[in-house]
Amino acid sequence: MTRDLPYGRQTLGPEEEDLVREVLRSDWLTQGPRVPEFERDLAAVCGAPCAVAVNNGTSALYLACRAAGLAPGDLFLTSPVTFAATANAGLLCGAGPVFADVDPETGNLDIGAVAAALETHPRIKAILPVHLGGRICDLEALDELAGRHEAVVIEDACHALGGAWPARDGKVHPVGSCARSLMTCFSFHPVKTITTGEGGAITTCDPELDEKLRMLRTHGITRDPRLLHENHGPWYYEMHDLGINARLTDIQAAVGIVQLRRLETWRKRRLELVQRYDRGLAAVPEVAVQRRPRGEDLTCWHLMIIRTPRRDELFAHLHAQGIGAQVHYLPLHLHPYYRERFGFAAGDFPGAEAYYAQALSLPLFPAMTDGDCDRVIEAVADFFRTGPRAP
Ligand SMILES: Cc1ncc(COP(=O)(O)O)c(C=O)c1O
């Protein structure tokens, strides 16, 4: 009996268990010493001076939008091919959504479409590019456009922790270094490149934003004596802004500290698997694998996305063989909420819709063996050779 293969899965070991046990026996369960330790380690991996850990990627995006000052009357721009949380973050600030179409091959924002949207909508205050599946958007082009339109770039890098990209001048920038953005947001959900169970973070180079994010993640409250309007004693704190409880726990941070140490090994394994898929699937003409980006060796692939006109049948065939392929994503403008609330309709973003019609994510996680990968390739090839097969 072959084992079921999900499209993504966490890897956890005795080191995570040991550190979690240590936290459970300590005085700190919520935000104690492990959270700042995790933040320091994450900042080091990203090459950013500041990292703020939060309870999930959704909070990271929401608080980043808040810290950037997104408010009612503003607009924000993002990709329709993303998880709902990206655009919801802007909506929760009271701002309005603008989508720009994507490259139908990669699902990443099309720079020409972004430029056009910025011309049409001068109230766009933030651009949220999504590095779909780990493929990094053209941040230099986006940052240049944002600069010309007085907008800021907030990266949704929930798929991309561990990767890096080569700039036009040849310099390499780790994801999260914010070389061409104001802030970068991460998720540590179990299918992502590291996990803390639920978890997220924001990195930035701006110490004022760092301070603001820290305040927003704990109800907008500060105890910092430099900031207090009054000071009644050691117990005293003040609320200066409207925030939420978006804190990560020390238990989660302990898992994250160990996971970060393994990230580079896992990145290399993900890359090997993607390259193995590319080689194996090259023999299946009905399947298109994505062209690989310049500097692919720097990428930390989160998803192995293929395209095929017979996507739905292939999905069913793979699931019948215990292979948990997945679809990322129904474009946001087609969700009932976005259609009904904002009047989006089918046909609005043909690139996103063409991408969605054919895209399929094959299993990809570091604990996959070469044999697992070959099994998926063989199941795909078999489908096109002989048609759907019963389990
Ligand atoms: C692109 C993208 N953005 C945001 C999120 C939200 O992250 P979380 O599930 O940690 O809230 C996810 C997670 O699924 C995601 O894939």
The ligand as a MOL file (V3000), in Angstrom:
LIG
                    3D

  0  0  0     0  0            999 V3000
M  V30 BEGIN CTAB
M  V30 COUNTS 16 16 0 0 0
M  V30 BEGIN ATOM
M  V30 1 C -0.6030 34.1160 -0.0980 0
M  V30 2 C -1.1000 34.0210 1.3120 0
M  V30 3 N -1.3410 35.1490 1.9950 0
M  V30 4 C -1.7730 35.1190 3.2600 0
M  V30 5 C -2.0080 33.9460 3.9200 0
M  V30 6 C -2.5420 33.9580 5.3250 0
M  V30 7 O -1.6980 33.3200 6.2240 0
M  V30 8 P -2.2890 32.6220 7.5500 0
M  V30 9 O -3.0060 31.3670 7.1180 0
M  V30 10 O -1.0580 32.3170 8.3560 0
M  V30 11 O -3.1780 33.5750 8.2180 0
M  V30 12 C -1.7560 32.7360 3.2560 0
M  V30 13 C -1.9520 31.4560 3.9590 0
M  V30 14 O -2.5760 30.5440 3.6030 0
M  V30 15 C -1.3160 32.7700 1.9120 0
M  V30 16 O -1.1070 31.6420 1.2330 0
M  V30 END ATOM
M  V30 BEGIN BOND
M  V30 1 1 1 2
M  V30 2 1 2 3
M  V30 3 2 2 15
M  V30 4 2 3 4
M  V30 5 1 4 5
M  V30 6 1 5 6
M  V30 7 2 5 12
M  V30 8 1 6 7
M  V30 9 1 7 8
M  V30 10 2 8 9
M  V30 11 1 8 10
M  V30 12 1 8 11
M  V30 13 1 12 13
M  V30 14 1 12 15
M  V30 15 2 13 14
M  V30 16 1 15 16
M  V30 END BOND
M  V30 END CTAB
M  END
